[in-house]
Amino acid sequence: MNLRTNPPPIPFIDVAAQRRRLGSAIDAAVGRVLNHCQFILGPEVLAFEAELAAFCGARHVVTCASGTDALVLALRAMGIGPGDAVICPSFTFCATAEVAALVGATPVFVDADAATCNIDAKGIAGAVATAKEAGLRPKAIIPVDLFGLPADHGAVQAAAKADNLLVLDDAAQAFGATCYNRRLGTFGRATATSFFPAKPLGCYGDGGAVMTDDDAFADALRSLRVHGQGSDKYDNIRIGLASRLDTIQAAILIEKLKIFPDEIDARNRIANRYTEGLGDSVGVPRIPAGYTSVWAQYTIRVAGGRRDALAAALKAEGIPTAIYYPIPLHRQQAYKHYPVGKGGVAVSDRLATEVISLPMHAYLDAPTQDHIIDTVRRALKL
Ligand SMILES: Cc1ncc(COP(=O)(O)O)c(C=O)c1O
């Protein structure tokens, strides 16, 4: 009789481990909402918005139904529409460019910086020129804080100022991270984030939020998320959406926010351990001075066509991996007809062939992580 049992599968992101830690606090929070029955814009939504504003230092937080809606609401509040160009990276999740198209504007793609995978601010002026040559009005830029690391917000803001662009920070992957000792949420006119369950601060469904320091902008967002309401919801002063964060999700997020700083510390410890174990020979993420990451992903770079073999070797050992992103947006069927800025997107093309993300979450234990590190080293024969 064969008594060997397979080791339990290694999760890529362990939502269940966090659920075990939070335990009855979540059940009690959901129970309170089930008792008061204010399922839309109930008291937990306002309480969570206030706590999130205090956490990130933004004057206003306006929650909504998803990270994608957060970006749409912000673009709508900026008045962006047909004939406008919205500059964004090509090496990102599709929602970054999708929202520009959804409001009728045109995304214009900029390349990534090879060191950080974030937008290369040196490409912004070229994208503005490309947009103008195409007869578009360059209006806004959406830098993305990819994999948990803030974009180079100093350089983005300088480029935006030079060309009079509004900045909408897409912090869906990086809420909680810092740049120049400031948490994301206050760089640019607005910041959007996502509470999708796999995000560093995730809920148990879809959810999102927009942060801004601008009072009038926040008023516009609050109106837009309830069908463009004015003095009440039967007074419609603009075309809006139905996009609220459910009260149940807000109640869950209040509990999750309590442990979020501790989880960010854990993620950093785990990321440092990966870097110590792999940094001598594989391309590991480097955090620029003055920045911190929340490590939505721990993404290594494997050149020379060895990535697929590495993924296969890890899979054989029960270790899941993910490729974010295998096809940059300028090559996607839905986006390839949109313009690319003058600088081109060669780095994005290269990154798409090299990146591979390893399991990363706040509850990854040391023996499991050692197994992952050893397997990567063996597979690459380091
Ligand atoms: C960079 C980026 N922007 C926007 C979004 C959209 O967020 P949501 O899935 O909550 O709509 C995501 C989600 O993965 C993302 O990674």
The ligand as a Tripos MOL2 file, in Angstrom:
@<TRIPOS>MOLECULE
LIG
   16    16     1     0     0
SMALL
NO_CHARGES

@<TRIPOS>ATOM
      1 C1         -3.7870   48.2090  -12.6310 C.3       1 LIG1
      2 C2         -5.2400   47.8880  -12.4540 C.ar      1 LIG1
      3 N1         -6.1500   48.8400  -12.7360 N.ar      1 LIG1
      4 C3         -7.4580   48.6230  -12.5860 C.ar      1 LIG1
      5 C4         -7.9350   47.4140  -12.1510 C.ar      1 LIG1
      6 C5         -9.4150   47.1880  -12.0760 C.3       1 LIG1
      7 O1         -9.8840   46.8580  -10.8070 O.3       1 LIG1
      8 P1        -11.2540   46.0110  -10.6300 P.3       1 LIG1
      9 O2        -10.9480   44.6040  -10.9780 O.co2     1 LIG1
     10 O3        -11.6110   46.2080   -9.2010 O.co2     1 LIG1
     11 O4        -12.2550   46.6150  -11.5440 O.co2     1 LIG1
     12 C6         -7.0350   46.3910  -11.8290 C.ar      1 LIG1
     13 C7         -7.5210   45.0790  -11.3600 C.2       1 LIG1
     14 O5         -6.8850   44.0610  -11.5080 O.2       1 LIG1
     15 C8         -5.6430   46.6350  -11.9960 C.ar      1 LIG1
     16 O6         -4.7350   45.6860  -11.7240 O.3       1 LIG1
@<TRIPOS>BOND
     1     1     2 1
     2     2     3 ar
     3     2    15 ar
     4     3     4 ar
     5     4     5 ar
     6     5     6 1
     7     5    12 ar
     8     6     7 1
     9     7     8 1
    10     8     9 2
    11     8    10 1
    12     8    11 1
    13    12    13 1
    14    12    15 ar
    15    13    14 2
    16    15    16 1
@<TRIPOS>SUBSTRUCTURE
     1 LIG1         1 GROUP 0 **** ****
